[in-house]
Amino acid sequence: MKKLLYIFSLAVLFSSCRAGLDELPLYEDSEILSFKLARKDVIEKDPEGKNVHGYPKVVITNYSDKQVSLDIDKEAKTVKLVVTADVNLKNVIGICSISRAATIKPTGDSPKLGFMANWTKPHTYRVTAADDSFHSDWTITVTNQKP
């Protein structure tokens, strides 16, 4: 019985559903396409000031209205974001979009994107193409607008 089960398992393994599938394109780009900041707010009570089920809750608020300028230099592999002077860069979330199917990882002591972090100094990230053929190191700098 074990031998029959073994033979059946091998037959299933070698007759997988690979035939007839289209080849997916291998993406070679490793770029940062956009970058923005957000903040995390913890809301303790509902809009009427009551403690109800579901509160406290965490709300992520986009800082798009605080963005003054964004410069993405694909040749220099730099991202420069300027936000209004009232944004506290010591406790914000960095969010970016990258090339299709690519991956991004922090290098050195740079924080993970999508988490609260201190953006008062430049951070470096490695973007790797989906086909693993190429990677590039990008530096992201966020500053407050001068008054």
N, CA, C and O of each residue as an XYZ file, in Angstrom:
588
protein
N       0.828     -1.197      0.000
C       0.000      0.000      0.000
C       0.871      1.260      0.000
O       0.579      2.226     -0.705
N       1.941      1.239      0.795
C       2.838      2.400      0.843
C       3.480      2.626     -0.518
O       3.647      3.764     -0.955
N       3.838      1.530     -1.184
C       4.478      1.646     -2.484
C       3.518      2.274     -3.505
O       3.923      3.109     -4.313
N       2.265      1.870     -3.459
C       1.260      2.419     -4.359
C       1.045      3.908     -4.095
O       0.921      4.695     -5.033
N       1.001      4.290     -2.829
C       0.856      5.696     -2.457
C       2.062      6.507     -2.927
O       1.905      7.638     -3.388
N       3.253      5.945     -2.815
C       4.481      6.598     -3.253
C       4.452      6.827     -4.767
O       4.781      7.915     -5.240
N       4.058      5.805     -5.521
C       3.997      5.915     -6.979
C       2.946      6.959     -7.373
O       3.183      7.760     -8.277
N       1.818      6.956     -6.719
C       0.770      7.941     -6.994
C       1.275      9.361     -6.718
O       1.018     10.276     -7.500
N       1.988      9.538     -5.613
C       2.532     10.858     -5.262
C       3.508     11.340     -6.318
O       3.486     12.513     -6.693
N       4.364     10.453     -6.801
C       5.309     10.822     -7.849
C       4.590     11.202     -9.136
O       4.985     12.152     -9.811
N       3.541     10.471     -9.477
C       2.785     10.766    -10.691
C       2.153     12.155    -10.611
O       2.166     12.904    -11.588
N       1.607     12.492     -9.458
C       1.010     13.810     -9.270
C       2.076     14.890     -9.342
O       1.863     15.940     -9.949
N       3.218     14.637     -8.728
C       4.313     15.607     -8.705
C       4.804     15.925    -10.113
O       5.017     17.090    -10.448
N       4.984     14.900    -10.934
C       5.540     15.105    -12.269
C       4.499     15.499    -13.317
O       4.856     15.807    -14.455
N       3.255     15.492    -12.957
C       2.226     15.914    -13.910
C       1.541     17.189    -13.421
O       0.318     17.313    -13.487
N       2.336     18.125    -12.934
C       1.771     19.364    -12.411
C       1.135     20.179    -13.527
O       1.244     19.830    -14.702
N       0.489     21.234    -13.161
C      -0.314     22.046    -14.088
C       0.516     23.073    -14.835
O       0.003     24.156    -15.117
N       1.729     22.807    -15.161
C       2.577     23.801    -15.802
C       2.304     23.951    -17.292
O       2.531     25.032    -17.834
N       1.853     22.969    -17.944
C       1.654     23.034    -19.393
C       0.582     24.063    -19.740
O      -0.462     24.138    -19.091
N       0.857     24.845    -20.767
C      -0.132     25.776    -21.270
C      -0.179     27.120    -20.566
O      -0.983     27.973    -20.940
N       0.658     27.337    -19.557
C       0.659     28.632    -18.877
C       1.504     29.623    -19.657
O       2.561     29.279    -20.187
N       1.029     30.850    -19.720
C       1.802     31.900    -20.370
C       2.991     32.265    -19.497
O       2.905     32.247    -18.269
N       4.094     32.593    -20.142
C       5.262     33.062    -19.417
C       5.006     34.502    -18.965
O       4.590     35.340    -19.765
N       5.248     34.779    -17.719
C       5.100     36.141    -17.218
C       6.350     36.941    -17.540
O       7.447     36.383    -17.565
N       6.209     38.218    -17.783
C       7.390     39.026    -18.091
C       8.294     39.155    -16.864
O       7.833     39.167    -15.723
N       9.583     39.250    -17.137
C      10.548     39.476    -16.062
C      10.832     40.972    -16.024
O      11.365     41.539    -16.978
N      10.478     41.590    -14.936
C      10.645     43.028    -14.814
C      12.063     43.347    -14.347
O      12.570     42.746    -13.400
N      12.691     44.304    -15.031
C      14.089     44.626    -14.770
C      14.277     45.963    -14.062
O      15.411     46.326    -13.749
N      13.210     46.702    -13.803
C      13.335     48.035    -13.210
C      13.505     47.946    -11.700
O      12.955     47.063    -11.042
N      14.281     48.886    -11.172
C      14.474     48.967     -9.719
C      14.465     50.440     -9.307
O      15.488     51.002     -8.915
N      13.294     51.037     -9.406
C      13.173     52.470     -9.144
C      12.130     52.771     -8.082
O      11.188     52.008     -7.871
N      12.323     53.895     -7.424
C      11.298     54.447     -6.544
C      10.469     55.394     -7.402
O      11.003     56.303     -8.037
N       9.168     55.173     -7.412
C       8.279     55.957     -8.275
C       7.598     57.110     -7.543
O       7.296     58.141     -8.144
N       7.357     56.933     -6.247
C       6.743     58.000     -5.459
C       7.109     57.797     -3.997
O       7.503     56.705     -3.587
N       6.974     58.860     -3.221
C       7.254     58.800     -1.788
C       6.363     59.815     -1.092
O       6.139     60.914     -1.599
N       5.859     59.437      0.074
C       5.043     60.364      0.863
C       5.166     60.015      2.334
O       5.683     58.959      2.700
N       4.686     60.913      3.159
C       4.673     60.703      4.606
C       3.242     60.569      5.096
O       2.298     61.053      4.472
N       3.112     59.906      6.218
C       1.816     59.774      6.882
C       2.061     59.813      8.378
O       3.197     59.687      8.836
N       0.999     59.986      9.129
C       1.115     59.952     10.585
C       0.124     58.932     11.126
O      -0.868     58.600     10.477
N       0.410     58.449     12.314
C      -0.476     57.484     12.964
C      -1.138     58.175     14.136
O      -0.467     58.697     15.026
N      -2.451     58.175     14.128
C      -3.207     58.758     15.230
C      -3.948     57.652     15.965
O      -4.510     56.748     15.347
N      -3.943     57.733     17.270
C      -4.740     56.818     18.075
C      -5.938     57.603     18.571
O      -5.801     58.565     19.327
N      -7.111     57.182     18.136
C      -8.348     57.861     18.518
C      -8.958     57.093     19.681
O      -9.316     55.923     19.551
N      -9.069     57.765     20.813
C      -9.533     57.116     22.038
C     -11.054     56.962     22.099
O     -11.558     55.977     22.640
N     -11.782     57.933     21.546
C     -13.250     57.930     21.670
C     -13.884     58.183     20.312
O     -13.224     58.679     19.398
N     -15.140     57.850     20.179
C     -15.846     58.089     18.929
C     -16.081     59.593     18.748
O     -15.818     60.361     19.673
N     -16.564     60.030     17.591
C     -16.744     61.470     17.338
C     -17.635     62.183     18.345
O     -17.554     63.403     18.486
N     -18.487     61.437     19.050
C     -19.356     62.056     20.057
C     -18.722     62.047     21.446
O     -19.361     62.447     22.419
N     -17.473     61.596     21.546
C     -16.772     61.594     22.825
C     -17.077     60.406     23.714
O     -16.759     60.426     24.903
N     -17.688     59.373     23.156
C     -18.056     58.209     23.960
C     -17.053     57.081     23.784
O     -16.476     56.905     22.711
N     -16.855     56.325     24.847
C     -16.074     55.097     24.755
C     -17.012     53.998     24.282
O     -17.917     53.593     25.011
N     -16.801     53.520     23.073
C     -17.655     52.467     22.530
C     -16.775     51.347     21.979
O     -15.558     51.490     21.859
N     -17.421     50.233     21.649
C     -16.688     49.107     21.081
C     -15.966     49.551     19.798
O     -16.538     50.254     18.965
N     -14.712     49.134     19.654
C     -13.936     49.515     18.480
C     -12.988     50.671     18.738
O     -12.162     50.995     17.886
N     -13.095     51.297     19.902
C     -12.180     52.388     20.261
C     -11.377     51.944     21.468
O     -11.936     51.237     22.307
N     -10.126     52.296     21.620
C      -9.373     53.159     20.719
C      -9.061     52.439     19.412
O      -9.009     51.210     19.349
N      -8.857     53.242     18.376
C      -8.473     52.681     17.094
C      -7.360     53.532     16.497
O      -7.192     54.706     16.826
N      -6.608     52.892     15.608
C      -5.481     53.556     14.967
C      -5.920     54.004     13.577
O      -6.517     53.237     12.821
N      -5.618     55.248     13.257
C      -5.952     55.804     11.952
C      -4.665     56.333     11.326
O      -3.921     57.085     11.955
N      -4.411     55.936     10.084
C      -3.255     56.444      9.356
C      -3.745     57.613      8.494
O      -4.645     57.458      7.669
N      -3.137     58.776      8.702
C      -3.527     59.980      7.978
C      -2.419     60.358      7.010
O      -1.268     60.528      7.412
N      -2.760     60.488      5.754
C      -1.819     60.859      4.719
C      -1.454     62.336      4.870
O      -2.315     63.171      5.147
N      -0.173     62.646      4.684
C       0.292     64.028      4.766
C       0.355     64.687      3.389
O       1.159     65.598      3.193
N      -0.459     64.261      2.438
C      -0.362     64.812      1.080
C      -0.614     66.324      1.060
O      -0.055     67.034      0.225
N      -1.447     66.812      1.971
C      -1.698     68.254      2.027
C      -0.528     69.023      2.620
O      -0.489     70.251      2.543
N       0.428     68.310      3.213
C       1.600     68.954      3.817
C       2.811     68.922      2.886
O       3.850     69.499      3.205
N       2.687     68.261      1.748
C       3.801     68.144      0.819
C       3.996     69.435      0.041
O       3.057     69.950     -0.568
N       5.225     69.958      0.062
C       5.556     71.173     -0.670
C       6.162     70.810     -2.026
O       5.771     71.363     -3.053
N       7.118     69.877     -2.023
C       7.729     69.449     -3.282
C       8.266     68.028     -3.147
O       8.597     67.575     -2.051
N       8.344     67.344     -4.268
C       8.909     66.003     -4.346
C       9.762     65.942     -5.596
O       9.279     66.197     -6.699
N      11.047     65.600     -5.422
C      11.955     65.487     -6.551
C      12.546     64.080     -6.543
O      13.265     63.704     -5.618
N      12.237     63.311     -7.579
C      12.792     61.966     -7.727
C      13.759     61.998     -8.901
O      13.355     62.186    -10.049
N      15.050     61.811     -8.599
C      16.098     61.820     -9.617
C      16.494     60.376     -9.899
O      17.197     59.757     -9.100
N      16.049     59.838    -11.026
C      16.286     58.430    -11.347
C      17.749     58.146    -11.662
O      18.220     57.029    -11.444
N      18.473     59.135    -12.169
C      19.896     58.926    -12.467
C      20.732     58.931    -11.198
O      21.590     58.068    -11.012
N      20.486     59.896    -10.329
C      21.249     59.997     -9.080
C      20.730     59.035     -8.012
O      21.388     58.823     -6.993
N      19.541     58.447     -8.246
C      18.898     57.533     -7.291
C      18.632     58.243     -5.962
O      18.973     57.745     -4.889
N      18.015     59.419     -6.067
C      17.680     60.194     -4.872
C      16.209     60.597     -4.899
O      15.609     60.797     -5.955
N      15.661     60.706     -3.704
C      14.308     61.210     -3.510
C      14.419     62.339     -2.499
O      14.971     62.153     -1.414
N      13.898     63.502     -2.847
C      13.923     64.648     -1.938
C      12.502     65.150     -1.759
O      11.867     65.617     -2.704
N      12.017     65.048     -0.538
C      10.669     65.490     -0.204
C      10.769     66.670      0.746
O      11.496     66.615      1.739
N      10.047     67.729      0.445
C       9.959     68.883      1.336
C       8.506     68.975      1.793
O       7.581     68.976      0.981
N       8.327     69.052      3.119
C       6.987     69.175      3.699
C       6.915     70.483      4.489
O       7.939     71.105      4.773
N       5.712     70.886      4.833
C       5.529     72.138      5.560
C       6.257     72.089      6.908
O       6.560     71.017      7.432
N       6.525     73.265      7.445
C       7.324     73.384      8.673
C       6.655     72.758      9.894
O       7.342     72.429     10.861
N       5.339     72.584      9.875
C       4.639     72.057     11.051
C       4.673     70.528     11.158
O       4.169     69.984     12.141
N       5.245     69.825     10.192
C       5.325     68.362     10.251
C       6.502     67.957     11.124
O       7.637     68.363     10.875
N       6.230     67.157     12.143
C       7.276     66.648     13.028
C       7.915     65.433     12.368
O       7.313     64.360     12.324
N       9.122     65.598     11.860
C       9.791     64.527     11.120
C      10.344     63.422     12.016
O      10.856     62.421     11.513
N      10.248     63.586     13.324
C      10.799     62.589     14.235
C       9.865     61.407     14.469
O      10.267     60.416     15.078
N       8.636     61.496     13.998
C       7.678     60.431     14.297
C       6.626     60.309     13.200
O       5.436     60.516     13.441
N       7.081     59.969     11.986
C       6.169     59.830     10.852
C       6.432     58.518     10.114
O       7.430     57.839     10.357
N       5.530     58.185      9.224
C       5.611     56.948      8.453
C       6.005     57.296      7.020
O       5.382     58.152      6.393
N       7.038     56.632      6.505
C       7.438     56.795      5.113
C       6.776     55.721      4.264
O       6.787     54.543      4.619
N       6.199     56.136      3.139
C       5.498     55.212      2.244
C       5.969     55.494      0.818
O       6.042     56.652      0.407
N       6.286     54.447      0.067
C       6.689     54.683     -1.321
C       6.107     53.626     -2.239
O       5.689     52.556     -1.796
N       6.087     53.941     -3.515
C       5.758     52.940     -4.520
C       7.020     52.728     -5.351
O       7.803     53.651     -5.574
N       7.195     51.487     -5.802
C       8.410     51.117     -6.520
C       8.041     50.434     -7.830
O       6.866     50.205     -8.118
N       9.049     50.116     -8.609
C       8.836     49.439     -9.887
C       8.037     48.160     -9.703
O       8.080     47.530     -8.647
N       7.301     47.784    -10.754
C       6.438     46.609    -10.719
C       7.221     45.364    -10.292
O       8.252     45.021    -10.869
N       6.693     44.707     -9.264
C       7.193     43.436     -8.741
C       8.589     43.529     -8.116
O       9.167     42.503     -7.757
N       9.134     44.727     -7.982
C      10.430     44.892     -7.327
C      10.253     44.781     -5.811
O       9.132     44.788     -5.302
N      11.372     44.678     -5.104
C      11.348     44.664     -3.639
C      12.201     45.812     -3.128
O      13.094     46.299     -3.822
N      11.913     46.236     -1.902
C      12.685     47.313     -1.289
C      13.005     46.938      0.140
O      12.148     46.450      0.876
N      14.268     47.174      0.529
C      14.707     46.878      1.887
C      15.604     48.009      2.378
O      16.377     48.574      1.604
N      15.501     48.339      3.667
C      16.384     49.369      4.211
C      17.816     48.862      4.276
O      18.053     47.666      4.442
N      18.768     49.776      4.144
C      20.172     49.424      4.329
C      20.689     50.167      5.556
O      20.159     51.212      5.933
N      21.718     49.619      6.165
C      22.286     50.248      7.357
C      21.251     50.383      8.456
O      20.536     49.430      8.764
N      21.169     51.565      9.049
C      20.229     51.791     10.148
C      18.938     52.485      9.692
O      18.206     53.042     10.510
N      18.672     52.448      8.401
C      17.436     53.055      7.886
C      16.229     52.268      8.371
O      16.287     51.043      8.474
N      15.132     52.962      8.669
C      13.933     52.277      9.176
C      13.163     51.570      8.061
O      13.289     51.911      6.885
N      12.371     50.588      8.454
C      11.480     49.936      7.500
C      10.418     50.935      7.069
O       9.919     51.715      7.880
N      10.084     50.905      5.809
C       9.004     51.760      5.321
C       7.680     51.226      5.843
O       7.510     50.019      6.018
N       6.752     52.130      6.088
C       5.445     51.729      6.602
C       5.361     51.718      8.112
O       4.312     51.400      8.672
N       6.459     52.063      8.786
C       6.488     52.101     10.244
C       6.884     53.494     10.713
O       7.540     54.240      9.986
N       6.486     53.836     11.923
C       6.866     55.124     12.499
C       8.393     55.203     12.577
O       9.051     54.245     12.982
N       8.945     56.351     12.185
C      10.399     56.499     12.182
C      10.797     57.967     12.250
O       9.973     58.866     12.079
N      12.064     58.177     12.500
C      12.658     59.505     12.525
C      13.206     59.797     11.127
O      14.108     59.104     10.658
N      12.669     60.811     10.467
C      13.084     61.178      9.114
C      13.876     62.482      9.095
O      13.877     63.190      8.088
N      14.550     62.804     10.200
C      15.341     64.036     10.250
C      16.695     63.885      9.575
O      17.426     64.866      9.436
N      17.038     62.687      9.156
C      18.286     62.470      8.415
C      17.976     61.593      7.203
O      16.954     60.908      7.178
N      18.859     61.613      6.194
C      18.630     60.783      5.003
C      18.678     59.284      5.333
O      19.398     58.855      6.235
N      17.906     58.512      4.591
C      17.884     57.056      4.736
C      18.108     56.424      3.367
O      17.734     56.982      2.336
N      18.728     55.246      3.384
C      19.056     54.542      2.138
C      18.303     53.224      2.064
O      18.172     52.502      3.053
N      17.807     52.926      0.851
C      17.040     51.712      0.598
C      17.537     51.041     -0.671
O      17.876     51.707     -1.649
N      17.576     49.723     -0.644
C      17.952     48.956     -1.835
C      16.688     48.449     -2.514
O      15.882     47.734     -1.918
N      16.536     48.838     -3.777
C      15.415     48.377     -4.594
C      15.967     47.327     -5.553
O      16.895     47.597     -6.316
N      15.386     46.123     -5.506
C      15.849     45.013     -6.340
C      14.786     44.681     -7.376
O      13.610     44.520     -7.051
N      15.221     44.582     -8.635
C      14.304     44.255     -9.729
C      13.671     42.891     -9.496
O      14.244     42.036     -8.820
N      12.497     42.696    -10.055
C      11.759     41.451     -9.871
C      12.531     40.242    -10.374
O      12.420     39.155     -9.809
N      13.312     40.424    -11.433
C      14.046     39.284    -11.977
C      15.412     39.097    -11.294
O      16.206     38.254    -11.711
N      15.679     39.881    -10.248
C      16.934     39.804     -9.475
C      18.176     40.159    -10.286
O      19.294     39.920     -9.830
N      18.003     40.722    -11.477
C      19.148     41.014    -12.334
C      19.849     42.309    -11.952
O      21.006     42.525    -12.311
N      19.150     43.164    -11.230
C      19.718     44.477    -10.952
C      19.149     45.019     -9.653
O      17.993     44.764     -9.313
N      19.960     45.758     -8.941
C      19.470     46.480     -7.766
C      20.107     47.857     -7.758
O      21.159     48.073     -8.358
N      19.462     48.778     -7.077
C      20.013     50.115     -6.938
C      19.725     50.631     -5.542
O      18.678     50.350     -4.958
N      20.670     51.387     -5.022
C      20.534     51.983     -3.692
C      20.051     53.418     -3.836
O      20.676     54.237     -4.509
N      18.936     53.702     -3.196
C      18.298     55.011     -3.256
C      18.437     55.720     -1.912
O      18.323     55.093     -0.859
N      18.681     57.018     -1.952
C      18.730     57.831     -0.741
C      17.492     58.720     -0.706
O      17.205     59.450     -1.654
N      16.765     58.643      0.410
C      15.555     59.442      0.600
C      15.845     60.488      1.660
O      16.260     60.160      2.772
N      15.623     61.748      1.313
C      15.839     62.857      2.235
C      14.530     63.628      2.386
O      13.906     64.013      1.397
N      14.127     63.845      3.627
C      12.911     64.602      3.919
C      13.311     65.817      4.752
O      14.034     65.691      5.740
N      12.841     66.978      4.351
C      13.139     68.205      5.099
C      11.872     69.025      5.250
O      10.913     68.879      4.492
N      11.897     69.886      6.247
C      10.798     70.838      6.439
C      11.077     72.079      5.602
O      12.230     72.464      5.404
N      10.017     72.694      5.118
C      10.132     73.934      4.371
C      10.659     75.009      5.298
O      10.248     75.103      6.455
N      11.554     75.804      4.793
C      12.094     76.917      5.578
C      11.031     78.000      5.720
O      10.349     78.334      4.751
N      10.888     78.548      6.924
C       9.876     79.604      7.128
C      10.188     80.869      6.355
O       9.432     81.838      6.427
